[in-house]
Structure formats: structure tokens, C-alpha cells
């Protein structure tokens, strides 16, 4: 059987490794650092150059590794810069591997938010109204509030772009309520404006986000569809999914997704992220992640294992197209350690509405089927590593966060 090579092996990559490994598929956890998925019993860890700053060196390394295998490995990128690197060099990599990624022309449109939102507005893809650096003068008072966000978060490169990436993370989502706030932001971030877009604000926080996850064949035929809802993210306003559940979305959202896949001739795994406006109830397409996403591990429990569908299609194993089964009860994906800490401690200061007692938290995560990110597939090294990392995180961060809160309280008292 073809090996599966999974890149960037955080929980996203770990879920793919565990699902394919349980089907007897040999997996390689290829990463530039020792992330959680590299400890899985279902994979062999191989350290590789980081395409974030060493794209060409990474491609040469990968090509050399794949060329030595008896059968072409199937390649699974799980983060943007890995997908970009594979897509840019897909024609070359096809000689020795089977990349689960769309062609570069398609990836370039989806990764570059200026291009994607321009295409979305022209073709009616349900994307929010958007402005870039050149069209800022068109923004009127009636357009507020709006958000500033990066054109991209991660992209492969042959130079060190750590400072730029750090700024893109810092500016992940900045809400601007008035023209004065916008002008102050423009003055403050003047040197970064070419890397930012400005967009109408779709009201709601992370629990307003809905996912349509798909796998599409080389002919842009969708062979698997999953739909879900983010229950909690961290940070609460725009953070990655900590608790998610299988959930339906309106038919027009599915049809919009299918049309984009056909229009852009998309192939591979993708996450279409929609946000439901908490006042109007309308769904807006916020972005398309042209690779697997953080909680793809829920899909096998919903009867539509996107990792296995993708592997089967690309390696020539017969299977049938699948969508989420009806009437299977509630299915949740939970990053247990993170959600425990956030719900009992962190949200108390960041977003009190989601703060819970232990009993409330236990009751909240109940479901007919639960996939625990750290406790899955009998992969017992993972919870040990996860728990150790969590302890180190707490020891490193609790003292500083305690001192910050103490200083704030002291400051309030003296004033």
C-alpha cells in the first residue's frame, strides 16, 4: 500500500494519522519540529526543513525521500504554508508522490484573501463586502463596524519571515467601530497595510462559525461532505475550535460550496468556513482553508471519514461517496485538556459567559458520541505528551497571568 505522509502534525495531522493508521496504512509524521502527532504509535517521525522559511530545501528533501519509496506516497498538508509549498511544486512532486492538494492556480486564489474576496464578490460566493489598501476611500460611515484581517496567515518562503508572521497573528481579527478608529489603525499599522484587507463585520464570535468540510477528486467531483458547528473557540471571539459538533447548514450553503469547487476546479480536502450573522441569520463565507482543518478528527465518527476517502481515491482503492449520516445523535469533538482549563479558569477573565463550574463543564460536553482529541484510537502516548505539555504551559503562564491581574487590581485600587 502507498504510505501516507502527513505534514505539520498538530492535532489536525494527528487525526489523519490515527484514522489512516487504524486502516492499516503506514504513516509518516513529517514535521520541522516534534509536534504532538509525531508521537503517535501509527506513524514514524521524520524531521524535515520548514517550508515557512526553507521552501526549496524542503521540496528537495521531500522529493528525495519519496523517490526512494517502492510506491508513491500520498501527501497530506494540514497547514497553509505546507499546502502552498506542495501546490507550487505539484508538477515536480507528481513524479514521485501523490499530493492531496489542488493546483497552484487554485491555491493561490484561496490563500491570498485579496484575490479570493475579489473573486467572491464578482461571482456571488456569499463572501462579505471587502476593501483593500487601494479602495479604502470607498468606505463610508454606513459600512461600520468592519474588521481588519491578514491577506494570509502562513505562506511558504525561501527567507525568514517570522516578524511578518508574528504581525499577521497579532492582527488576526481587529474590529473597527468608527472612521476615527479606522484612521488610527491605518496610522498605527501603516507599514503592514499591503498585507491586510478590510471587511464588513459579520456579527458574532467563534460559536457563530460553521464548517463545510469536503474532499474533491482530481476532476473536482465532491466525494465526501461533512457539516459542523464550532461550539467554543479560544480566544472566544475568533479562536481555533476547542469544542465542535456535527450540525446541519442550509441547503444554499452546500450549493454555494459545490459551485466554488466546480468553478475553481478544486481538488483535495478543504474546509469552507461560514459565519452565521447573529442578527440576520445569514451565512457568509469567511474563508476557504485548502487543506484539512483542526477538528477533521470528528469526520470518521460521522460516517464520512474525509482522510480515508481522500487516501482511497488518490491511491485507487474502491469506495463510495459519503455525506453525514442522518439520525445518528449528537457527535462532538473536544480538545479535553484545553477546554477544561479554558472553561474553569481562562474564560473567567477573557469571556465570563463561557466560564463554568466542573459539574457544568462535564454536563456541557456530553454527547451520544465524543471524539476526545487527546484520547483517541488507543494512542496512549498522546495523552501523556499532551498532559505534560499542558503542565509546562500552566507553570510557564500562570505566574505571569497572576501578576498581570494583580497589577491591574493594584492599579485600580490606587486610582
Long-range contacts (C-beta under 8 A, 24 or more apart in sequence): 1-25, 1-26, 1-71, 1-315, 2-71, 2-72, 2-73, 2-74, 2-98, 2-311, 2-314, 2-315, 3-27, 3-28, 3-69, 3-71, 3-73, 3-74, 4-28, 4-73, 4-74, 4-76, 4-311, 5-30, 5-62, 5-66, 5-73, 5-74, 5-75, 5-76, 5-97, 6-30, 6-37, 6-43, 6-76, 6-78, 7-31, 7-48, 7-75, 7-76, 7-77, 7-78, 7-79, 7-82, 8-35, 8-77, 8-78, 8-79, 8-82, 9-35, 9-36, 9-37, 9-38, 9-40, 9-43, 9-45, 9-78, 10-35, 10-36, 10-37, 10-78, 10-79, 10-294, 11-36, 11-37, 11-294, 11-295, 11-297, 11-335, 11-373, 12-78, 12-79, 12-292, 12-293, 12-294, 12-295, 12-296, 13-37, 13-76, 13-78, 13-292, 14-40, 14-297, 14-373, 14-379, 14-382, 15-292, 15-295, 15-296, 15-297, 15-307, 15-373, 15-376, 16-76, 16-78, 16-292, 16-296, 16-307, 17-42, 17-43, 18-42, 18-297, 18-376, 18-377, 18-379, 19-297, 19-300, 19-305, 19-307, 19-308, 19-377, 20-307, 20-308, 20-311, 21-377, 22-377, 23-308, 23-311, 25-311, 28-73, 30-62, 30-65, 36-382, 36-385, 36-386, 36-389, 39-381, 39-382, 39-385, 40-379, 40-381, 40-382, 41-379, 41-380, 41-381, 42-377, 42-379, 51-81, 51-82, 51-84, 51-85, 51-156, 51-157, 52-81, 52-154, 52-155, 52-156, 52-157, 52-161, 52-165, 53-157, 53-158, 53-159, 53-160, 53-161, 53-162, 54-158, 55-85, 55-88, 55-156, 55-157, 55-158, 56-158, 58-85, 58-156, 59-85, 59-89, 59-92, 59-93, 62-93, 62-97, 63-92, 63-93, 63-95, 63-96, 66-93, 66-96, 66-97, 67-95, 67-96, 69-96, 72-96, 72-97, 72-98, 73-97, 73-98, 74-98, 74-100, 74-310, 74-311, 74-314, 74-315, 75-99, 75-100, 75-101, 76-100, 76-269, 76-291, 76-292, 76-307, 76-310, 77-101, 77-291, 77-292, 78-291, 78-292, 79-154, 79-291, 80-111, 80-152, 80-153, 80-154, 80-155, 80-289, 80-290, 80-291, 81-154, 81-155, 81-156, 81-157, 82-156, 82-291, 83-107, 83-111, 83-290, 83-291, 84-111, 84-155, 84-156, 85-156, 87-290, 88-156, 98-314, 98-315, 99-268, 100-268, 100-269, 100-310, 100-311, 100-314, 101-267, 101-268, 101-290, 101-291, 102-264, 102-265, 102-266, 102-267, 102-268, 102-270, 102-290, 103-265, 103-267, 106-264, 106-265, 106-266, 106-267, 106-290, 107-290, 109-264, 110-264, 110-287, 110-288, 110-289, 110-290, 111-152, 111-155, 111-290, 112-151, 112-152, 113-149, 113-150, 113-151, 113-152, 113-197, 113-287, 114-151, 114-197, 116-287, 116-288, 117-197, 117-199, 120-285, 123-263, 125-256, 125-259, 125-260, 125-285, 126-253, 126-256, 126-274, 126-283, 126-284, 126-285, 127-284, 127-285, 127-286, 128-199, 128-200, 128-201, 128-202, 128-284, 128-286, 129-199, 129-200, 130-197, 130-198, 130-199, 130-200, 131-197, 131-198, 131-199, 132-196, 132-197, 132-198, 133-193, 133-194, 133-196, 136-186, 136-198, 139-179, 139-182, 139-198, 141-179, 143-200, 144-176, 144-177, 144-178, 144-179, 144-182, 144-201, 145-175, 145-176, 145-177, 145-201, 146-175, 146-176, 146-182, 146-198, 146-199, 146-200, 146-201, 147-173, 147-174, 147-175, 147-176, 147-198, 147-199, 147-200, 147-201, 148-173, 148-174, 148-176, 148-185, 148-189, 148-196, 148-197, 148-198, 149-173, 149-174, 149-196, 149-197, 149-199, 150-195, 150-196, 150-197, 151-194, 151-195, 151-196, 151-197, 152-195, 164-195, 167-192, 167-195, 168-195, 171-196, 172-238, 173-237, 173-238, 175-201, 202-275, 202-277, 202-284, 202-286, 203-277, 203-278, 203-279, 204-275, 204-276, 204-277, 204-278, 205-233, 205-236, 205-237, 205-238, 205-351, 206-230, 206-232, 206-233, 206-234, 206-235, 206-236, 206-237, 206-238, 206-239, 206-241, 207-231, 207-232, 207-233, 208-275, 208-276, 208-277, 208-278, 209-233, 209-241, 209-273, 209-274, 209-275, 209-276, 209-286, 210-247, 210-249, 210-253, 210-273, 210-274, 210-275, 210-276, 210-283, 211-244, 211-271, 211-272, 211-273, 211-274, 211-293, 211-295, 212-249, 212-253, 212-254, 212-257, 212-271, 212-272, 212-274, 213-269, 213-270, 213-271, 213-272, 213-293, 213-296, 213-299, 213-306, 214-257, 214-261, 214-269, 214-270, 214-272, 214-306, 215-268, 215-269, 215-270, 215-306, 215-309, 215-310, 215-313, 216-261, 216-266, 216-267, 216-268, 216-270, 217-267, 217-313, 218-267, 219-267, 220-261, 220-262, 220-264, 220-265, 220-266, 220-267, 222-258, 222-261, 222-321, 223-309, 223-313, 223-319, 223-321, 223-322, 224-299, 224-304, 224-305, 224-306, 224-309, 224-310, 224-321, 224-322, 224-323, 225-254, 225-304, 225-322, 225-323, 225-324, 226-298, 226-299, 226-302, 226-304, 226-306, 226-323, 226-324, 227-254, 227-324, 228-295, 228-298, 228-333, 231-332, 232-339, 232-342, 232-343, 232-354, 234-338, 234-342, 234-346, 235-350, 235-351, 236-347, 236-350, 236-351, 236-354, 237-351, 240-294, 241-293, 241-294, 241-295, 241-333, 241-335, 242-334, 242-335, 242-338, 242-339, 242-342, 243-332, 243-333, 243-334, 243-335, 243-339, 243-365, 244-295, 244-298, 244-332, 244-333, 245-298, 245-330, 245-331, 245-332, 245-333, 245-367, 246-298, 246-302, 246-324, 246-328, 246-330, 246-331, 246-332, 249-274, 249-283, 250-283, 252-283, 253-283, 256-285, 260-288, 266-290, 268-310, 269-296, 269-306, 269-307, 269-310, 271-296, 295-333, 295-373, 297-333, 297-371, 297-373, 297-376, 298-331, 298-332, 298-333, 298-371, 301-331, 301-369, 301-371, 302-328, 302-331, 303-328, 328-368, 328-369, 329-367, 329-368, 329-369, 330-367, 330-368, 330-369, 331-367, 331-368, 331-369, 331-370, 331-371, 332-365, 332-367, 332-369, 332-370, 332-371, 333-370, 333-371, 333-373, 334-365, 334-370, 334-371, 334-372, 334-373, 335-373, 335-374, 336-365, 336-372, 336-373, 336-374, 336-375, 337-374, 337-386, 337-387, 337-390, 338-390, 339-365, 341-390, 341-394, 349-401, 349-405
